[in-house]
Amino acid sequence: MTGSRSKLDVSGNRNVRSEQNVQSHALVVRIAHWLMALSIVLLIASGWRIYDASPIFGFRFPVWTTLGGDVETALAVHNDPGVATAIAWHFAAMWLLLASYLSFVLWGLFSGHFWRDFLPVGPQSFLRDFIAAARFRLEHRLGEYNAVQRVFYWGVLALVALMLLSGIAIWKPVQTYPLEALLGGFQGARIVHFAGMALIAGFIVVHVTLVILVPRTFIAMVTGRAEEPAPHRPTETVP
């Protein structure tokens, strides 16, 4: 949201005084955002412990990066390396993600947030802004989303939906057989689930990096509003 106010001085010049660039988020958006962030972190950490019990690829995640309790204690008490605990965390976080994701999507649809802030976007505008971003020449205005951000936000919303669907296919492969078959069978669903996790983790890295570069976006997501001076405009002379 940008704008400018003009004012005539005694010499007849119009001094253009920049307003603030403002970014604001409704309470429901902020709550949903932080709950999704928490649930995704819990899902990734617990998912890595579950993955380590039956790896798809030729590597395992370090135990300290996973969620499921101390391995030695779990083995001594339950004869299990913390997988059961990780699964309990995974399901709890999954329901939290589902609730917060649906709240965010429904708000975005009915409030007009999606159409107002994430559209329009097309290949040409994405390519233009992506090249500018790669050359560190992409201008950022608080409260406005460039084409790269719009595509990334649509992409991560689609990825979360894919993660929920592939997770259900892994959880209930018999009951959801058509979905499981669509994803390439049980092992295919696991690969899709893993790939989705990797892409979301990559998005988180990019997202956090951008927040560090533009810290006022963090303020807006915490307090509901942040502002900064709009780009300076030169003085205009009234003919």
N, C-alpha and C positions, 0 to 999 in steps of 0.2 A: 504494500500500500504506500504509494508515494504521491507527492504533490508539491505545490509551491504557492506561496502567497506573495503578492506584489504590493509595493507601496511607493507613492510618488514623493520624492524629496523636494526641497525648495528650488533646486535647479532644474526641475522638470524631468530628472532621471527616474526610472522605475528600478528601485532596488529589489531584486528578486531574493527573497529570504527563503531558504530551503526549509521545508517541513521535515519531520522525522520519517524515516523508513520504519514501519511498525510491523511486528509479527505478533500475532496473538493466537492462543489455542484455548478452546473450550475445556472446561473441567473434565468432561467425559473423554475427550481426546487425550488429555494428559494422563488420566488414570489408566486408560487402555494402553497407552504407549509404554508406561513404566511396568505394567503387569505383563505385557507381551515381552518386554526386554528381560524381566526377571525369569519368566517361564522359559524363554529360549535359552538363556544361560544354563538353567537347571536341566533342560532337555539335552543340551549338547554334552554337559559334563556327565550326566547319568547315562546317556546314550553311548558315550565312549567306554564306560565300564561294561555295558552290555555287549558292545562290539568286541571288546578284548576277550570275552568268553568264547566267541565264535567269529574270528576275523574273516572278513571277505577278501582282503588283500594281505600281502606279506609283511604286515607291520602291526604293531599294537601301540596304543597311546600310553604314555607314562602314567603310572597309578596316581601320582600327585595331581594330575590334571583331570581326574575323573571323580565322580560322586558315587559313593556306595559304602563308605566307611573303611576302616582299617582292614586290609586283606587278611593279615595274620589272625586278628581277633575274630573276624567273620568265619575263617576256616576252623578255628578252634571251637567256636560256639555252634555254628550252623553247618560246618563242613561245606561252606560255600564262599567263594572269594568276593563276597559283597554284591553279587549279581541280583539276588532277591531284593536287597535294599535299594539297589539302583533302579530296578523295575518299579518299585513302589514310588520312588521319587519321579520316575519317568511318567507314570500314569497321573500322579498328582499334578505335575507341571503341564501335562497334555490337556487336562480339563481346564486348568487356568488359562492356557493359551487359547483354547477354543472359545471360552467365555469372553475374554478380552478381545480376541480377533473379531468375533461376531459383533461385539459392541462397537468396535472401531469401524467396521465395514458398514453396518447399518447406519451409524451416525454420518459417515461419509456420503452415503447414498441419499439419505433423507434431508440432510442439512445443505446439500449442494457443495460440500467441501471438495469432493472428487472432481466435479465438473468445473468448479471455480479455480482450483489450484493445480490440478494434475492434467488438465486438458486445456487447449489442444496440444498434441505432440505428434510429430511425424518423423520419418527417416531423415529428411533434409535438415530439420531443426536440430535433431539429435546429433547428426554428424557434424554440423557447424559448431555446436556447443562442446561436443566431445573433443574436437580438434583444438578449440580455444582452451579447454581445460587442460589438455595434454601439454600445451605450450605455456601454461600458467597465465593465460590472458583472459580467462573467463571472469567477467564482472559478477559479483554477488551482491544482490540487494536484499536486505532483510525483509521478509514477508513475501518474497517472490521466489518461485521455483523455476530454474532453468530446465531445458529439455532433458539434460542428462539426469537431473534429479527426478524429474517426472517419470522417465522410463525406469529408473532404478526403483522408485517407490511402487510403481505398478508391478515390476518384476518381483519384488520381495513379497508383495501381497499374494501374488500367484504362487510363489514358492512355499509360503506358509500353508496355503490350501493344499498344495501337492504333498507337503510333509504330513499333514493331517490325514489325507486320503491313503498315502502309502503306509503310514503307521497303522491305520485301521486294517489294511490288507495284510500286514505282517501279524497283527494281533489276532485277527479272526480270518484266517485264510480260507476256511471251509465256508463260513457264512457269507463271505464277500468274494466268492470265487470269480464272478465276472470281473470285478475290479482287480483282483489279483492277476487274472489272465491278461487283462489290458496292460498291466505293468510288467508283463513278462514272466509270470509265475512268482513263487515265493522268493527265490533268489533274485529275480529281477526287481521285485519290490524292495528288497534290501539294498540293492545297488542304487535304485532311484532315491531311496530314503537317505542313503549316505551322500549321494551327489547333491541332493537338496540341502543337506546339512552343511556341506562344504561351501556351497554358494552363499548361504545365509551367513556363515562365519566370515566369508570374504566381504559381504555387504556390511557387516558389523565393523570390520576393520576400517573400511572406507568411510562409513558413517561417523565413527568416533574421530577419525582423522579430520574430517570436515568440521566437526563440532569444535575440535581444538583450534582449528584455523579461524572459525567464526564463533567464538564462545557465547555471543549473545543469543544464539539459537538454543543453547542449553538453558539460559535464563528464561527464555520464553516458555520452554517445555516444563520448567519448574514452577514459575510464578504465574504463567498465563499470558505474560506480555513483556516485550522488550522493544526498545527503539534505539535508533542511532541516526545521526545527521544524514540527510540525503546528499548525494553528490553535489558539489558546489556548481552553481550556474553563474555565468558572468552577468554583470550589470547590463540591463537593457535601457536604451534611450528612447523616450517617447518622441515620435516625430512631431 
